[in-house]
Amino acid sequence: MTAEEFWKSWLAFWMVAGGPLLLGFAGLAFSLYLTHRHLDAIKEALKNSRYIYLWGDSLGKRGLIWSLLEMSQIAGMILMPKLHIRHGKLDPVDYENFPPYLKRLLTIVTTMISTALIWMAVVAIALEFR
């Protein structure tokens, strides 16, 4: 198969564009799962943090898009703690006592969505230089 024939085939579409789309949607679905099933445990683990103190009552109750944004904010606080501790959003004691299984779930969801974004950027560059 020549290079020109490959780029016009359905196989190229599913390998190049379908993969990151499916991975991105799976990451978003997993983020919603975390919002609906583990948000109470996350709020309990971060009860002394300023972000949870300010927004805790409304977390997970403002709709689909807000739930995704809130979960990404919490994942960012746990995966990049120095910045959020310095800004006062995250309590250092809460971070030290954060349950490992929740940290692992937040790492998985962040990795899935980041991988999809990087893959899509690589696809865009590859299509530009084909």
N, C-alpha and C positions, 0 to 999 in steps of 0.2 A: 504494500500500500504506500503510495507516495504521500508526501507531506500535505499537498493540496487536497487530496481525496480525504485524508484523515480529518482535516478541519471542517469539511462539509458533512461529515457523518454524524449520526445520532450518538455513536459511541463517544465521540469527542465532547459532545454536549453533556452527556451524563457524567463522564469522567472529570471534565473540567469545570462545568458550572453546577451540575447536580449535586456533587459531593459537598461543597461548602454550604449550599442551600439547605440540604438535609441536616447537616451537622449544626448549622445555625438554628434551624427550627427545633431540633432536638435539645439544644442548649436552652432555648427560650422555654420549651415545655418543662425541662428539668428545673428551671428557675421558678416557674409557676408552681411546680410540685413543692419546692422548698418553701415557697410563700404560704401554701395552704397546709402543709403537714409539719413543718419544722419552725415556723415563725415564732410560736409561743416559747419553744425551747431557746431560740436565739435571743428573744427579748428577756427571758429569765437570766440567761448567761451574761447579758450586757446591761443589767438593770441599773448599774451605777454610771453608765456612760451618758454624756449629755445628749447625744443624738436620740437615744432611746427614751430618755427623760422627756425631751421636747415632743417627739413624734410617736411615742409608743402607743398611745391610745388609738391613733388613726392608721397605724401600720397594717397593711393588708386589707383595708376597708375602703380604699378610694378608687378602685377600679383596676382594670388589667394593666394598663400602661404604668400607672403609679406603682403597682405591685412589683413590676419588673424593675423599675428604677430604684425602688427602695431596696430590693434584694441585691442589686448591683452596688448600691452604696454600702450596704452592710458587708458584702464580700470584699469591697475595696478597703473598708476599715480593718478587716481581719487580715487581709493579705498584704497590706502596706501600713502596718501599725504605727511606725515612727512618725509619719506625716500626720496622721489623725490624732495621735497622742499629743503632738506638738500644737495642733490646732484646737485641742480641747474636746473633740468629739468622742474620743475613746478613752476610757479609764484604764490605766496600766494594769491594775489589779484584775479587772474584767478580762483583759486580753490574756494575762497569765493563766487565769482559771477557765478560759474558754474550752469547751469540750472538744477533744480531738476529732470525734466523728463528725461534728458540725463543720469544723475547719476543713476536713477532707472533702465534704460535700460542696462547700463553697469553692474550694480549689478546683474541683471537677467541673462545676458549672462555668467558672471563669475560664478555665482551659479550653472547654468546648467552644465557647463563643469567640475567644481570642484566636483559636486555631482556624475557625471558619472565616474570620475577618482577614487573617494573614493569607489563607488559601485563596480567598477572593482577590486580594491585592496581587498575588502572584499570577493568577489567571488573567487579570487585566493587563499586567505587564507582558505576559506571554502572548496574548492576543494582539497587543500593540506591535510587538516585534516579530510576528510570524511571517 
